Amino acid sequence: MISVNINMEKWKERVRQSKLLSSEGQVTRVIGLTVEVKGISPSIGETCNILVPGEPLPVESEVVGFHEQSSLLMPLGELRGISPGCIVIPQGKSLSIRVGPHLLGRILDGVGIPMDREEDHWHIGEEMSVDNDPPNPLTRKMIEDVLPTGVRAIDGILTCGKGQRIGIFAGSGVGKSTLLGMIARYCSADINVIALVGERGREVREFIEKDLGPEGLAKSVLVVATSDQPALVRLKAPFVASAIAEYFRDQGKDVMLMMDSVTRFAMAQREVGLTVGEPPATRGYTPSVFALLPRLLERSGMGIKGSITAFYTVLVEADDMNDPIADAVRGILDGHIVLTRDLAAKTHYPAIDVMESVSRLMPELVTPEHFQIAMEVKEKMAIYKQSEDLINIGAYVKGTNPKIDDAIDCNQRITDFLRQKMDQGVDFEDTVEQIKSIVNG
């Protein structure tokens, strides 16, 4: 007689989780960006399929709120075709994507569907939810290793570490996307995951072909949600990119996560919040925006195995570095890089204002000599800037102040060091030697 061991607890759990009857609801009305549905009892964040007559595929949507006996849904696609009476079927889970090595070199839309080639993506890779919790603070490893970016101004004066989160703050047209492309090409990370949120459609291909290039694309995954996409798609794109980065991090890889931009992500959440009746707060941003920012930004960083080093761009309104989103993001991240329009107007690329920028972890990452020289360079730049008007009009007499004399002598060397061509990557060791030569003459 053959004895068979059956794990009854496993099957009992399967039965408890199974849905023997599937509920269906109906669309009652559409107001603005929301679809009101009656007859179902889904949870916040659950996805639902809206069956549109005459369309081969359902419209995927997400539950964003409730009003009296109705569920409020926002579509992850177009509202076109949805009418009262359309059948709505809850899916019983939140938005998920398929992740795996097959994503390298691919361009995905805001919900993780490949844009570049037609294929049955649902059966490739591992299914993963896009709404994951940030890592437990006690399981995060300490940030101890430098992550070279190939950009002299960052590696020399604003050194970043593996697992650090940095903000790039700038107005429009100052060079944020170009700097991201440069970092993606020349950084020493194993994999790049890049989220383009709310970008112009024209700029996407331009970024891929000019800024990123073939060598950058080969080790990258792009998640793209252009400005014409629904607010919910623009809102989900950063979470999709974060989930992909988390997958590769858990495989032991060093991942570079780049997002352009946090401001457009916040604007998308503001649209969603206002639509479901949330009151506006600071400059029209709803309270949920400031609650959602740390949930997104804290997901990057060190893991048990690999790391996610993150660069988040912030599009500051009217070049105001203290606007609500910039202020909130600066308080969450581990440092910030400021790009200024004045430097960009002087054809100074990258237009990084190193005196206004800071890497909070640099003192622990580099040698004491390197850190001391970087601080000396910033001090010389500050002294020169304070006396620049006098120097330019010829009112300053050389020999009056030794510190000003030294700053004048070093000014051109510092400027040459901070300037860098877009197609030029520099090794970290060479950067350290060049910054030493500035001070030592």
Salt bridges, closest charged atoms under 4 A:
GLU9 OE2 - LYS12 NZ 3.90
GLU13 OE1 - ARG16 NH2 2.66
GLU36 OE1 - ARG29 NE 3.18
GLU62 OE1 - LYS236 NZ 3.03
ASP116 OD2 - ARG106 NE 3.06
GLU119 OE2 - ARG106 NH1 3.40
ASP120 OD2 - HIS123 NE2 3.28
GLU127 OE2 - LYS93 NZ 2.85
ASP131 OD2 - LYS236 NZ 3.48
ASP133 OD1 - ARG295 NH2 3.16
GLU199 OE2 - ARG264 NH1 3.15
GLU203 OE2 - ARG200 NH1 2.35
GLU203 OE2 - ARG202 NH2 3.77
GLU206 OE1 - ARG202 NH1 3.12
GLU209 OE2 - ARG205 NE 2.71
GLU215 OE2 - ARG185 NE 3.92
GLU246 OE2 - ARG299 NE 2.87
ASP250 OD1 - ARG249 NE 3.51
ASP254 OD2 - LYS162 NZ 3.24
GLU271 OE2 - ARG234 NH2 3.20
GLU298 OE1 - ARG140 NH2 3.66
GLU298 OE2 - ARG165 NH1 3.61
ASP319 OD2 - ARG341 NE 2.91
ASP320 OD2 - ARG283 NH2 3.27
ASP327 OD1 - ARG330 NH2 3.23
ASP334 OD1 - ARG165 NH2 3.16
GLU369 OE1 - LYS436 NZ 3.49
ASP406 OD2 - LYS380 NZ 2.27
ASP409 OD1 - LYS398 NZ 3.81
